[in-house]
Amino acid sequence: MKKKWLAVVGTAVFICAIATAAWANQPIKLVVNGQEIKSDVSPQMVGNRTMVPVRWIAEALGAEVEWDAQTKTVFIRTNTSSPENQTGSDAAAIAKLVEDFGRSMKNVSLLAPEDEAAKSIQETYGDFVSSALLAQWQKDPQNAPGRVSSSPWPEGINIIATEKLSDSKYQVKGEIIEMTSVEMTQGGYAAKRPVSLTAEKINSRWLITALKIDGYEQTDPTVYRNTQYGFSFQLPESWQGYTVVSDQWKGLAITSPDTVAQTGPLLSIRHPQWTSENPRQDIPIMVFTLSQWNAMQQEEFHIGAAPIKPSELGRNSRYVFALSARYNYAFPAGYEEVEKILAGDPLQPLQ
């Protein structure tokens, strides 16, 4: 009798184990606001917890998800429903669309055979433009945006103005910035071309539906433009052919003079007649973030002979541009000319 009951219990346990395994193997449904969501990664049971893909949940709730591979961080940004915040959210989404599209342009070679160019247009621009515009460019690659030479190349789009035409349509005016290896290391740009784009919301996605590129703007050889930090610097005609030398400024801690507390870019505009045998006075431009500049003003660190601080040449929304207090202490050839240049307020912020 005892053996019979053991057999019965064992059979029951076995059946329950099979049922539990079968239940655990059933797919887990993901339902957000009453709508089932199909994700590329299925929800899973891990221990006593249900693990679901964060991107699909967040985007289903109207949030934006961004993965930063460098810092291994997931950023989730939610949108509110107020008209003001929605307009700001749309403008931010369109700015990102245009900037990402601009950075991708150098990856499309219009020098390739038409079939290869058409394939590259599809692969590169497919996430940024409407299907109609994509088909138009694939049919006529020579009139599509992209790289028409090995150098210079389109490095990005600088947005100048964004105009709302309707709730689902915006117009963006900007400049295509073209670069060579020289500008990539020394700053500035090789050329720029005005561009206008139309962005429309199609199936809840902002896409570029029209694009027009105008002719090249005339580049003034005596104006140094730095689009990385956002400023221009007017030079006399005698400086045509100048070079820019990149270095770093170092800020020392007040309490520990041998400790470097802050660093930042130091861009020196160099006269074309400068040689190592006969050096001339450079025009050194120190670039500070706003927080670095404020920290220096509060004497959290100093540069050079304290307490003499660098003098401000100008600023934009992100950076302060300054001149070292003793930049011409050795009085090299041309220092008088540099002083005259600086007296004319030559630095102008670009943003």
RAVEN-V413108 format. One record per residue. N is the residue number from 1. PSI is psi in whole degrees, 0 to 359 (none if undefined). OMEGA is omega in whole degrees, -180 to 180 (NA if undefined). D_LAST is the distance of its C-alpha to the last C-alpha in whole Angstrom. Layout:
# RAVEN-V413108
N:PSI:OMEGA:D_LAST + N:PSI:OMEGA:D_LAST
This chain:
# RAVEN-V413108
1:317:180:91 + 2:319:179:89 + 3:324:179:88 + 4:317:179:87 + 5:322:177:85 + 6:320:179:83 + 7:319:-180:83 + 8:313:180:82 + 9:317:180:79 + 10:319:179:78 + 11:319:-179:77 + 12:317:179:75 + 13:319:180:73 + 14:318:180:72 + 15:319:179:72 + 16:321:180:69 + 17:319:179:67 + 18:318:-180:67 + 19:319:179:66 + 20:317:179:63 + 21:320:180:62 + 22:320:179:62 + 23:320:-179:60 + 24:331:-178:58 + 25:353:178:57 + 26:140:180:56 + 27:142:179:53 + 28:126:180:50 + 29:147:178:49 + 30:111:-176:45 + 31:122:179:45 + 32:121:-179:42 + 33:42:176:43 + 34:358:-178:46 + 35:129:180:44 + 36:133:-178:45 + 37:128:176:43 + 38:112:-179:43 + 39:161:180:41 + 40:342:176:41 + 41:117:-176:43 + 42:145:173:46 + 43:148:-177:46 + 44:152:173:48 + 45:122:176:51 + 46:106:-173:50 + 47:235:178:53 + 48:15:-176:53 + 49:147:175:49 + 50:119:-178:48 + 51:126:-179:45 + 52:153:180:42 + 53:123:-173:39 + 54:324:-177:36 + 55:316:-176:34 + 56:322:179:36 + 57:310:-176:37 + 58:315:-178:33 + 59:328:177:32 + 60:335:178:36 + 61:9:175:35 + 62:13:179:31 + 63:162:177:29 + 64:139:-178:27 + 65:133:179:28 + 66:134:180:26 + 67:123:177:28 + 68:102:-176:26 + 69:328:-176:29 + 70:317:-179:27 + 71:359:-178:28 + 72:55:-177:31 + 73:137:174:29 + 74:122:178:29 + 75:129:177:27 + 76:123:-179:28 + 77:125:180:25 + 78:152:178:27 + 79:139:174:27 + 80:168:-173:28 + 81:359:-179:30 + 82:147:-178:28 + 83:321:-178:27 + 84:314:-179:23 + 85:326:179:23 + 86:318:177:24 + 87:316:178:22 + 88:321:178:19 + 89:318:178:21 + 90:316:-179:21 + 91:320:179:17 + 92:320:179:17 + 93:321:179:20 + 94:320:177:19 + 95:317:178:15 + 96:319:178:17 + 97:311:-177:20 + 98:318:-179:17 + 99:317:178:16 + 100:319:177:19 + 101:316:-180:21 + 102:320:179:18 + 103:337:-178:19 + 104:345:-172:23 + 105:327:-178:23 + 106:347:-179:24 + 107:354:179:27 + 108:109:179:29 + 109:116:178:31 + 110:2:175:32 + 111:345:-179:34 + 112:163:174:36 + 113:153:-172:39 + 114:320:-179:39 + 115:322:178:40 + 116:321:178:38 + 117:319:179:35 + 118:320:178:36 + 119:318:179:37 + 120:322:178:33 + 121:316:179:31 + 122:312:-176:33 + 123:325:-174:33 + 124:318:-173:29 + 125:357:-174:28 + 126:328:-179:30 + 127:354:-173:28 + 128:333:-172:25 + 129:162:179:27 + 130:160:-180:30 + 131:326:-180:34 + 132:315:180:34 + 133:323:178:31 + 134:316:179:32 + 135:322:179:35 + 136:316:-180:34 + 137:323:179:32 + 138:326:179:35 + 139:328:-177:38 + 140:74:-175:36 + 141:331:-177:34 + 142:341:177:33 + 143:15:176:31 + 144:157:175:29 + 145:149:179:25 + 146:200:-175:26 + 147:117:-178:27 + 148:358:177:29 + 149:164:179:29 + 150:328:178:29 + 151:131:2:27 + 152:171:178:24 + 153:158:177:23 + 154:117:-176:20 + 155:335:-180:18 + 156:181:179:16 + 157:125:175:14 + 158:114:-178:10 + 159:129:179:10 + 160:316:-178:9 + 161:146:176:12 + 162:126:-178:15 + 163:130:178:18 + 164:120:178:21 + 165:327:176:24 + 166:181:180:26 + 167:339:-177:27 + 168:18:-177:27 + 169:130:178:25 + 170:154:173:21 + 171:135:-177:20 + 172:131:174:16 + 173:138:-178:15 + 174:196:-179:13 + 175:133:171:13 + 176:120:-179:16 + 177:123:179:15 + 178:140:-174:18 + 179:159:167:19 + 180:178:179:23 + 181:333:180:24 + 182:310:-179:23 + 183:331:180:19 + 184:330:-180:20 + 185:330:-174:21 + 186:351:-178:20 + 187:173:-179:16 + 188:198:179:14 + 189:158:180:16 + 190:322:180:19 + 191:167:174:18 + 192:149:-178:16 + 193:131:177:18 + 194:142:180:17 + 195:143:174:18 + 196:137:-177:19 + 197:150:172:20 + 198:128:178:23 + 199:133:180:23 + 200:150:177:26 + 201:117:-179:28 + 202:118:-178:31 + 203:47:177:33 + 204:13:178:31 + 205:138:174:28 + 206:126:-179:25 + 207:151:176:26 + 208:124:-178:24 + 209:347:178:27 + 210:148:180:26 + 211:135:178:24 + 212:126:180:23 + 213:126:179:22 + 214:180:-177:22 + 215:169:-179:23 + 216:142:171:21 + 217:148:178:19 + 218:125:179:20 + 219:124:178:19 + 220:118:-177:19 + 221:348:-180:21 + 222:19:174:20 + 223:119:177:16 + 224:119:179:15 + 225:128:178:12 + 226:104:-178:11 + 227:343:179:9 + 228:316:-179:11 + 229:345:172:9 + 230:61:174:6 + 231:161:172:8 + 232:157:-177:10 + 233:118:-178:14 + 234:132:-179:16 + 235:157:175:20 + 236:162:180:23 + 237:331:-180:25 + 238:347:179:28 + 239:6:179:25 + 240:130:-174:25 + 241:13:179:26 + 242:163:172:24 + 243:165:178:23 + 244:126:-179:21 + 245:126:-178:23 + 246:134:178:21 + 247:196:178:23 + 248:143:167:23 + 249:154:-180:23 + 250:130:177:25 + 251:128:-176:26 + 252:143:179:29 + 253:140:-180:31 + 254:317:-176:32 + 255:343:-180:36 + 256:88:-172:36 + 257:340:-180:35 + 258:359:-178:36 + 259:126:177:33 + 260:115:-177:30 + 261:324:-177:28 + 262:151:173:24 + 263:162:178:23 + 264:173:-178:19 + 265:144:172:18 + 266:111:-177:19 + 267:116:-178:18 + 268:117:176:21 + 269:125:-171:21 + 270:134:180:24 + 271:142:-177:26 + 272:340:180:28 + 273:4:-180:32 + 274:134:172:31 + 275:162:179:34 + 276:331:178:35 + 277:325:-179:39 + 278:76:-179:37 + 279:152:177:33 + 280:169:-178:31 + 281:123:173:28 + 282:166:170:25 + 283:97:-176:22 + 284:128:179:21 + 285:116:178:17 + 286:135:-178:17 + 287:120:179:15 + 288:145:164:15 + 289:162:-179:14 + 290:321:-180:14 + 291:323:177:18 + 292:318:-179:19 + 293:316:179:18 + 294:321:179:20 + 295:323:178:22 + 296:320:178:23 + 297:330:178:23 + 298:9:176:26 + 299:39:172:28 + 300:339:172:28 + 301:168:179:27 + 302:160:179:27 + 303:127:179:26 + 304:217:-176:29 + 305:98:177:31 + 306:147:6:31 + 307:19:-180:31 + 308:122:-177:28 + 309:158:173:25 + 310:153:180:22 + 311:139:-176:20 + 312:133:176:16 + 313:334:-179:15 + 314:174:179:11 + 315:157:171:9 + 316:200:-175:6 + 317:348:-176:7 + 318:332:-172:9 + 319:155:170:10 + 320:134:-180:12 + 321:130:-172:13 + 322:165:-180:16 + 323:131:179:20 + 324:143:-175:23 + 325:327:-176:25 + 326:43:-176:28 + 327:332:-175:26 + 328:33:-175:29 + 329:333:-178:32 + 330:353:-179:34 + 331:57:177:34 + 332:173:179:33 + 333:136:177:34 + 334:3:-178:31 + 335:328:179:29 + 336:321:180:30 + 337:320:179:28 + 338:319:177:25 + 339:321:179:26 + 340:320:178:26 + 341:314:-178:22 + 342:331:180:21 + 343:344:-178:22 + 344:13:179:20 + 345:60:-171:17 + 346:342:-175:16 + 347:129:179:12 + 348:126:177:9 + 349:147:178:6 + 350:348:-179:4 + 351:none:NA:0
